Amino acid sequence: MKCGFCGYEFDEEDANSGCVSCPLSSGCNKLKCPRCNYENPPEPALVQKIKKLLKRIGR
């Protein structure tokens, strides 16, 4: 996934989870960029599948 603020590309597994102290933390699925801590929404499943397909093809 790509950070919407700094442009850093990272895997969702490397992202930090949303704020624990936030009142929306139980229903929030935002992921924090490991570089700048900007909260990004997760990539849709379709985008993830297309990226995996392009990696297999070699693009």
Backbone as XML, in Angstrom:
<?xml version="1.0"?>
<chain id="A" units="angstrom">
  <residue number="1" name="MET">
    <atom name="N" x="0.846" y="-1.175" z="0.000"/>
    <atom name="CA" x="0.000" y="0.000" z="0.000"/>
    <atom name="C" x="0.881" y="1.224" z="0.000"/>
  </residue>
  <residue number="2" name="LYS">
    <atom name="N" x="0.339" y="2.335" z="-0.445"/>
    <atom name="CA" x="1.090" y="3.579" z="-0.555"/>
    <atom name="C" x="0.469" y="4.614" z="0.378"/>
  </residue>
  <residue number="3" name="CYS">
    <atom name="N" x="1.315" y="5.275" z="1.162"/>
    <atom name="CA" x="0.848" y="6.295" z="2.095"/>
    <atom name="C" x="0.306" y="7.488" z="1.314"/>
  </residue>
  <residue number="4" name="GLY">
    <atom name="N" x="-0.860" y="7.953" z="1.701"/>
    <atom name="CA" x="-1.478" y="9.092" z="1.050"/>
    <atom name="C" x="-0.839" y="10.416" z="1.406"/>
  </residue>
  <residue number="5" name="PHE">
    <atom name="N" x="0.027" y="10.434" z="2.399"/>
    <atom name="CA" x="0.667" y="11.676" z="2.828"/>
    <atom name="C" x="2.100" y="11.793" z="2.306"/>
  </residue>
  <residue number="6" name="CYS">
    <atom name="N" x="2.933" y="10.792" z="2.618"/>
    <atom name="CA" x="4.350" y="10.889" z="2.251"/>
    <atom name="C" x="4.714" y="10.085" z="1.014"/>
  </residue>
  <residue number="7" name="GLY">
    <atom name="N" x="3.831" y="9.193" z="0.553"/>
    <atom name="CA" x="4.086" y="8.415" z="-0.649"/>
    <atom name="C" x="4.903" y="7.151" z="-0.422"/>
  </residue>
  <residue number="8" name="TYR">
    <atom name="N" x="5.242" y="6.841" z="0.815"/>
    <atom name="CA" x="6.015" y="5.652" z="1.139"/>
    <atom name="C" x="5.184" y="4.405" z="0.851"/>
  </residue>
  <residue number="9" name="GLU">
    <atom name="N" x="5.790" y="3.414" z="0.167"/>
    <atom name="CA" x="5.084" y="2.165" z="-0.118"/>
    <atom name="C" x="5.484" y="1.134" z="0.923"/>
  </residue>
  <residue number="10" name="PHE">
    <atom name="N" x="4.482" y="0.455" z="1.494"/>
    <atom name="CA" x="4.726" y="-0.534" z="2.530"/>
    <atom name="C" x="3.654" y="-1.608" z="2.482"/>
  </residue>
  <residue number="11" name="ASP">
    <atom name="N" x="3.946" y="-2.746" z="3.087"/>
    <atom name="CA" x="2.976" y="-3.833" z="3.198"/>
    <atom name="C" x="2.061" y="-3.546" z="4.378"/>
  </residue>
  <residue number="12" name="GLU">
    <atom name="N" x="0.824" y="-3.980" z="4.277"/>
    <atom name="CA" x="-0.116" y="-3.753" z="5.380"/>
    <atom name="C" x="0.351" y="-4.424" z="6.661"/>
  </residue>
  <residue number="13" name="GLU">
    <atom name="N" x="1.127" y="-5.506" z="6.536"/>
    <atom name="CA" x="1.652" y="-6.195" z="7.720"/>
    <atom name="C" x="2.666" y="-5.324" z="8.459"/>
  </residue>
  <residue number="14" name="ASP">
    <atom name="N" x="3.342" y="-4.424" z="7.726"/>
    <atom name="CA" x="4.347" y="-3.547" z="8.341"/>
    <atom name="C" x="3.730" y="-2.307" z="8.983"/>
  </residue>
  <residue number="15" name="ALA">
    <atom name="N" x="2.473" y="-2.040" z="8.706"/>
    <atom name="CA" x="1.817" y="-0.835" z="9.211"/>
    <atom name="C" x="1.516" y="-0.954" z="10.702"/>
  </residue>
  <residue number="16" name="ASN">
    <atom name="N" x="1.450" y="0.186" z="11.340"/>
    <atom name="CA" x="1.035" y="0.250" z="12.737"/>
    <atom name="C" x="-0.482" y="0.332" z="12.763"/>
  </residue>
  <residue number="17" name="SER">
    <atom name="N" x="-1.096" y="-0.245" z="13.772"/>
    <atom name="CA" x="-2.553" y="-0.178" z="13.867"/>
    <atom name="C" x="-2.987" y="1.211" z="14.316"/>
  </residue>
  <residue number="18" name="GLY">
    <atom name="N" x="-4.261" y="1.516" z="14.132"/>
    <atom name="CA" x="-4.805" y="2.819" z="14.516"/>
    <atom name="C" x="-4.660" y="3.072" z="16.007"/>
  </residue>
  <residue number="19" name="CYS">
    <atom name="N" x="-4.947" y="4.276" z="16.412"/>
    <atom name="CA" x="-4.792" y="4.675" z="17.811"/>
    <atom name="C" x="-5.670" y="3.838" z="18.737"/>
  </residue>
  <residue number="20" name="VAL">
    <atom name="N" x="-5.081" y="3.355" z="19.780"/>
    <atom name="CA" x="-5.824" y="2.576" z="20.771"/>
    <atom name="C" x="-6.695" y="3.497" z="21.623"/>
  </residue>
  <residue number="21" name="SER">
    <atom name="N" x="-6.250" y="4.718" z="21.841"/>
    <atom name="CA" x="-6.983" y="5.645" z="22.694"/>
    <atom name="C" x="-8.137" y="6.335" z="21.965"/>
  </residue>
  <residue number="22" name="CYS">
    <atom name="N" x="-8.243" y="6.157" z="20.671"/>
    <atom name="CA" x="-9.299" y="6.791" z="19.879"/>
    <atom name="C" x="-10.660" y="6.184" z="20.234"/>
  </residue>
  <residue number="23" name="PRO">
    <atom name="N" x="-11.711" y="6.986" z="20.346"/>
    <atom name="CA" x="-13.029" y="6.433" z="20.660"/>
    <atom name="C" x="-13.573" y="5.540" z="19.549"/>
  </residue>
  <residue number="24" name="LEU">
    <atom name="N" x="-13.038" y="5.641" z="18.363"/>
    <atom name="CA" x="-13.481" y="4.794" z="17.250"/>
    <atom name="C" x="-12.607" y="3.556" z="17.082"/>
  </residue>
  <residue number="25" name="SER">
    <atom name="N" x="-11.688" y="3.314" z="18.009"/>
    <atom name="CA" x="-10.707" y="2.245" z="17.847"/>
    <atom name="C" x="-11.334" y="0.866" z="17.682"/>
  </residue>
  <residue number="26" name="SER">
    <atom name="N" x="-12.502" y="0.642" z="18.242"/>
    <atom name="CA" x="-13.107" y="-0.686" z="18.108"/>
    <atom name="C" x="-13.627" y="-0.928" z="16.700"/>
  </residue>
  <residue number="27" name="GLY">
    <atom name="N" x="-13.983" y="0.114" z="15.968"/>
    <atom name="CA" x="-14.504" y="-0.068" z="14.624"/>
    <atom name="C" x="-13.613" y="0.526" z="13.552"/>
  </residue>
  <residue number="28" name="CYS">
    <atom name="N" x="-12.489" y="1.059" z="13.943"/>
    <atom name="CA" x="-11.587" y="1.711" z="12.998"/>
    <atom name="C" x="-10.653" y="0.672" z="12.382"/>
  </residue>
  <residue number="29" name="ASN">
    <atom name="N" x="-10.488" y="0.732" z="11.075"/>
    <atom name="CA" x="-9.584" y="-0.209" z="10.419"/>
    <atom name="C" x="-8.450" y="0.517" z="9.700"/>
  </residue>
  <residue number="30" name="LYS">
    <atom name="N" x="-8.184" y="1.760" z="10.097"/>
    <atom name="CA" x="-7.122" y="2.524" z="9.462"/>
    <atom name="C" x="-5.762" y="1.978" z="9.873"/>
  </residue>
  <residue number="31" name="LEU">
    <atom name="N" x="-4.806" y="2.138" z="8.964"/>
    <atom name="CA" x="-3.449" y="1.677" z="9.202"/>
    <atom name="C" x="-2.512" y="2.870" z="9.151"/>
  </residue>
  <residue number="32" name="LYS">
    <atom name="N" x="-1.560" y="2.908" z="10.073"/>
    <atom name="CA" x="-0.613" y="4.019" z="10.133"/>
    <atom name="C" x="0.632" y="3.675" z="9.332"/>
  </residue>
  <residue number="33" name="CYS">
    <atom name="N" x="1.077" y="4.655" z="8.577"/>
    <atom name="CA" x="2.303" y="4.526" z="7.793"/>
    <atom name="C" x="3.479" y="4.342" z="8.758"/>
  </residue>
  <residue number="34" name="PRO">
    <atom name="N" x="4.363" y="3.363" z="8.499"/>
    <atom name="CA" x="5.515" y="3.170" z="9.391"/>
    <atom name="C" x="6.508" y="4.331" z="9.345"/>
  </residue>
  <residue number="35" name="ARG">
    <atom name="N" x="6.479" y="5.132" z="8.296"/>
    <atom name="CA" x="7.418" y="6.250" z="8.178"/>
    <atom name="C" x="6.895" y="7.517" z="8.858"/>
  </residue>
  <residue number="36" name="CYS">
    <atom name="N" x="5.634" y="7.915" z="8.559"/>
    <atom name="CA" x="5.154" y="9.214" z="9.049"/>
    <atom name="C" x="3.955" y="9.117" z="10.008"/>
  </residue>
  <residue number="37" name="ASN">
    <atom name="N" x="3.426" y="7.924" z="10.233"/>
    <atom name="CA" x="2.284" y="7.671" z="11.123"/>
    <atom name="C" x="0.967" y="8.269" z="10.630"/>
  </residue>
  <residue number="38" name="TYR">
    <atom name="N" x="0.886" y="8.608" z="9.360"/>
    <atom name="CA" x="-0.378" y="9.085" z="8.790"/>
    <atom name="C" x="-1.346" y="7.904" z="8.709"/>
  </residue>
  <residue number="39" name="GLU">
    <atom name="N" x="-2.591" y="8.115" z="9.121"/>
    <atom name="CA" x="-3.581" y="7.035" z="9.106"/>
    <atom name="C" x="-4.205" y="6.926" z="7.719"/>
  </residue>
  <residue number="40" name="ASN">
    <atom name="N" x="-4.054" y="5.761" z="7.122"/>
    <atom name="CA" x="-4.565" y="5.481" z="5.794"/>
    <atom name="C" x="-5.666" y="4.434" z="5.881"/>
  </residue>
  <residue number="41" name="PRO">
    <atom name="N" x="-6.684" y="4.529" z="5.041"/>
    <atom name="CA" x="-7.658" y="3.446" z="4.980"/>
    <atom name="C" x="-7.005" y="2.245" z="4.303"/>
  </residue>
  <residue number="42" name="PRO">
    <atom name="N" x="-7.406" y="1.031" z="4.640"/>
    <atom name="CA" x="-6.806" y="-0.135" z="3.991"/>
    <atom name="C" x="-7.168" y="-0.184" z="2.506"/>
  </residue>
  <residue number="43" name="GLU">
    <atom name="N" x="-6.295" y="-0.800" z="1.724"/>
    <atom name="CA" x="-6.559" y="-0.933" z="0.299"/>
    <atom name="C" x="-7.715" y="-1.901" z="0.082"/>
  </residue>
  <residue number="44" name="PRO">
    <atom name="N" x="-8.576" y="-1.603" z="-0.871"/>
    <atom name="CA" x="-9.654" y="-2.541" z="-1.192"/>
    <atom name="C" x="-9.079" y="-3.867" z="-1.679"/>
  </residue>
  <residue number="45" name="ALA">
    <atom name="N" x="-9.808" y="-4.932" z="-1.468"/>
    <atom name="CA" x="-9.353" y="-6.272" z="-1.848"/>
    <atom name="C" x="-9.066" y="-6.360" z="-3.341"/>
  </residue>
  <residue number="46" name="LEU">
    <atom name="N" x="-9.854" y="-5.681" z="-4.166"/>
    <atom name="CA" x="-9.643" y="-5.714" z="-5.611"/>
    <atom name="C" x="-8.285" y="-5.122" z="-5.977"/>
  </residue>
  <residue number="47" name="VAL">
    <atom name="N" x="-7.907" y="-4.036" z="-5.342"/>
    <atom name="CA" x="-6.609" y="-3.407" z="-5.610"/>
    <atom name="C" x="-5.481" y="-4.347" z="-5.200"/>
  </residue>
  <residue number="48" name="GLN">
    <atom name="N" x="-5.628" y="-5.012" z="-4.065"/>
    <atom name="CA" x="-4.609" y="-5.950" z="-3.608"/>
    <atom name="C" x="-4.449" y="-7.102" z="-4.593"/>
  </residue>
  <residue number="49" name="LYS">
    <atom name="N" x="-5.556" y="-7.611" z="-5.114"/>
    <atom name="CA" x="-5.491" y="-8.718" z="-6.077"/>
    <atom name="C" x="-4.826" y="-8.289" z="-7.375"/>
  </residue>
  <residue number="50" name="ILE">
    <atom name="N" x="-5.124" y="-7.096" z="-7.838"/>
    <atom name="CA" x="-4.510" y="-6.597" z="-9.070"/>
    <atom name="C" x="-3.009" y="-6.434" z="-8.879"/>
  </residue>
  <residue number="51" name="LYS">
    <atom name="N" x="-2.581" y="-5.923" z="-7.724"/>
    <atom name="CA" x="-1.156" y="-5.759" z="-7.457"/>
    <atom name="C" x="-0.448" y="-7.107" z="-7.437"/>
  </residue>
  <residue number="52" name="LYS">
    <atom name="N" x="-1.060" y="-8.117" z="-6.814"/>
    <atom name="CA" x="-0.458" y="-9.449" z="-6.777"/>
    <atom name="C" x="-0.353" y="-10.026" z="-8.185"/>
  </residue>
  <residue number="53" name="LEU">
    <atom name="N" x="-1.368" y="-9.822" z="-8.989"/>
    <atom name="CA" x="-1.363" y="-10.309" z="-10.370"/>
    <atom name="C" x="-0.244" y="-9.640" z="-11.164"/>
  </residue>
  <residue number="54" name="LEU">
    <atom name="N" x="-0.087" y="-8.331" z="-11.014"/>
    <atom name="CA" x="0.963" y="-7.618" z="-11.726"/>
    <atom name="C" x="2.362" y="-8.065" z="-11.271"/>
  </residue>
  <residue number="55" name="LYS">
    <atom name="N" x="2.511" y="-8.390" z="-9.992"/>
    <atom name="CA" x="3.813" y="-8.883" z="-9.510"/>
    <atom name="C" x="4.147" y="-10.216" z="-10.147"/>
  </residue>
  <residue number="56" name="ARG">
    <atom name="N" x="3.130" y="-11.092" z="-10.270"/>
    <atom name="CA" x="3.360" y="-12.404" z="-10.889"/>
    <atom name="C" x="3.732" y="-12.263" z="-12.357"/>
  </residue>
  <residue number="57" name="ILE">
    <atom name="N" x="3.116" y="-11.314" z="-13.036"/>
    <atom name="CA" x="3.409" y="-11.102" z="-14.457"/>
    <atom name="C" x="4.800" y="-10.500" z="-14.622"/>
  </residue>
  <residue number="58" name="GLY">
    <atom name="N" x="5.236" y="-9.737" z="-13.629"/>
    <atom name="CA" x="6.571" y="-9.143" z="-13.680"/>
    <atom name="C" x="6.568" y="-7.667" z="-13.989"/>
  </residue>
  <residue number="59" name="ARG">
    <atom name="N" x="5.527" y="-6.989" z="-13.664"/>
    <atom name="CA" x="5.468" y="-5.543" z="-13.923"/>
    <atom name="C" x="5.698" y="-4.764" z="-12.677"/>
  </residue>
</chain>
